[in-house]
Amino acid sequence: QVQLVESGGGLVQPGGSLRLSCAASLTIFRVYAMAWYRQAPGKQRELVASISSGSSTNYADSVKGRFTISRDNAKKMVFLQMNSLKPEDTAVYYCNAVLEVPRYDYWGQGTQVTVSS
């Protein structure tokens, strides 16, 4: 059974930093595209950042220059370094793993990030 387990969320003041981690129990982790999504109360889930199997990255405009996604294939982990956090970054953050062919799509349980003074 595939599991994605997020950690690193918490309460932080505006301007602060957090580093989210996602540990994946995928057999061949390196072939999966990985991503972080977030969902704030009353809003739809949105893509925050993604990293391909070849380590190409993509970011939502709202986090460009503040967040950095990275992966460690040997440890089967993906990370999201979040700097200069704003109250509008408050959300539950989810780890996602996708393989296009064949199609597999896995989600973690989420970790809460709260940015507040």
DRENTORPA-152853 format. One record per residue (C-alpha): residue number from 1; chain; y, x, z. Coordinates in steps of 0.5 Angstrom, whole numbers. Layout:
N
+-----+--------+-------+-------+-------+
! num ! cadena !     y !     x !     z !
+-----+--------+-------+-------+-------+
! NUM !      A !     Y !     X !     Z !
...
+-----+--------+-------+-------+-------+
REM end
This chain:
117
+-----+--------+-------+-------+-------+
! num ! cadena !     y !     x !     z !
+-----+--------+-------+-------+-------+
!   1 !      A !     0 !     0 !     0 !
!   2 !      A !     7 !     3 !    -2 !
!   3 !      A !    12 !     3 !     3 !
!   4 !      A !    19 !     5 !     3 !
!   5 !      A !    22 !     7 !    10 !
!   6 !      A !    30 !     8 !    11 !
!   7 !      A !    33 !    11 !    16 !
!   8 !      A !    40 !    14 !    18 !
!   9 !      A !    44 !     7 !    19 !
!  10 !      A !    49 !     6 !    24 !
!  11 !      A !    56 !     5 !    27 !
!  12 !      A !    61 !     9 !    25 !
!  13 !      A !    69 !     9 !    25 !
!  14 !      A !    73 !     9 !    18 !
!  15 !      A !    73 !    16 !    15 !
!  16 !      A !    66 !    18 !    18 !
!  17 !      A !    60 !    20 !    15 !
!  18 !      A !    53 !    18 !    15 !
!  19 !      A !    47 !    20 !    11 !
!  20 !      A !    41 !    15 !     9 !
!  21 !      A !    34 !    17 !     8 !
!  22 !      A !    28 !    14 !     5 !
!  23 !      A !    21 !    16 !     5 !
!  24 !      A !    16 !    14 !     0 !
!  25 !      A !     9 !    13 !     0 !
!  26 !      A !     8 !    14 !    -7 !
!  27 !      A !     3 !    17 !   -10 !
!  28 !      A !     7 !    21 !   -16 !
!  29 !      A !    14 !    20 !   -13 !
!  30 !      A !    17 !    25 !   -18 !
!  31 !      A !    16 !    20 !   -24 !
!  32 !      A !    20 !    14 !   -20 !
!  33 !      A !    27 !    13 !   -21 !
!  34 !      A !    30 !    12 !   -14 !
!  35 !      A !    36 !     8 !   -12 !
!  36 !      A !    40 !     5 !    -6 !
!  37 !      A !    43 !    -2 !    -6 !
!  38 !      A !    47 !    -5 !    -1 !
!  39 !      A !    48 !   -13 !     1 !
!  40 !      A !    54 !   -15 !     5 !
!  41 !      A !    54 !   -22 !     9 !
!  42 !      A !    55 !   -27 !     4 !
!  43 !      A !    55 !   -23 !    -2 !
!  44 !      A !    50 !   -21 !    -8 !
!  45 !      A !    46 !   -14 !    -7 !
!  46 !      A !    49 !    -9 !   -11 !
!  47 !      A !    47 !    -2 !   -14 !
!  48 !      A !    50 !     3 !   -10 !
!  49 !      A !    47 !    10 !   -13 !
!  50 !      A !    41 !    12 !   -17 !
!  51 !      A !    38 !    18 !   -19 !
!  52 !      A !    33 !    19 !   -25 !
!  53 !      A !    26 !    22 !   -25 !
!  54 !      A !    30 !    28 !   -28 !
!  55 !      A !    35 !    28 !   -23 !
!  56 !      A !    41 !    24 !   -27 !
!  57 !      A !    45 !    20 !   -22 !
!  58 !      A !    50 !    14 !   -23 !
!  59 !      A !    54 !    11 !   -18 !
!  60 !      A !    58 !     5 !   -17 !
!  61 !      A !    66 !     6 !   -18 !
!  62 !      A !    67 !     4 !   -11 !
!  63 !      A !    63 !    10 !    -8 !
!  64 !      A !    65 !    15 !   -14 !
!  65 !      A !    67 !    21 !   -10 !
!  66 !      A !    65 !    19 !    -3 !
!  67 !      A !    57 !    18 !    -4 !
!  68 !      A !    52 !    23 !    -6 !
!  69 !      A !    45 !    21 !    -8 !
!  70 !      A !    39 !    26 !    -8 !
!  71 !      A !    32 !    27 !    -8 !
!  72 !      A !    27 !    32 !    -5 !
!  73 !      A !    20 !    31 !   -10 !
!  74 !      A !    16 !    35 !    -5 !
!  75 !      A !    18 !    31 !     1 !
!  76 !      A !    18 !    24 !    -3 !
!  77 !      A !    25 !    23 !     0 !
!  78 !      A !    31 !    20 !    -3 !
!  79 !      A !    38 !    21 !     1 !
!  80 !      A !    45 !    18 !     1 !
!  81 !      A !    50 !    22 !     4 !
!  82 !      A !    56 !    18 !     5 !
!  83 !      A !    63 !    21 !     7 !
!  84 !      A !    70 !    17 !     8 !
!  85 !      A !    67 !    11 !    10 !
!  86 !      A !    71 !     5 !     9 !
!  87 !      A !    70 !    -2 !    13 !
!  88 !      A !    68 !    -5 !     6 !
!  89 !      A !    62 !     0 !     6 !
!  90 !      A !    59 !    -5 !    11 !
!  91 !      A !    52 !    -8 !     9 !
!  92 !      A !    45 !    -7 !     9 !
!  93 !      A !    43 !    -1 !     5 !
!  94 !      A !    36 !    -2 !     1 !
!  95 !      A !    32 !     4 !    -2 !
!  96 !      A !    29 !     2 !    -9 !
!  97 !      A !    24 !     5 !   -13 !
!  98 !      A !    22 !     4 !   -20 !
!  99 !      A !    17 !     6 !   -26 !
! 100 !      A !    19 !     3 !   -32 !
! 101 !      A !    12 !     4 !   -36 !
! 102 !      A !     8 !     1 !   -33 !
! 103 !      A !    13 !    -3 !   -29 !
! 104 !      A !    13 !    -2 !   -22 !
! 105 !      A !    19 !    -4 !   -17 !
! 106 !      A !    19 !    -3 !   -10 !
! 107 !      A !    24 !    -4 !    -4 !
! 108 !      A !    25 !    -2 !     3 !
! 109 !      A !    26 !    -6 !     9 !
! 110 !      A !    34 !    -4 !     9 !
! 111 !      A !    38 !     0 !    14 !
! 112 !      A !    44 !    -3 !    17 !
! 113 !      A !    51 !     1 !    16 !
! 114 !      A !    57 !    -2 !    20 !
! 115 !      A !    64 !     2 !    19 !
! 116 !      A !    69 !    -1 !    24 !
! 117 !      A !    74 !     2 !    29 !
+-----+--------+-------+-------+-------+
REM end
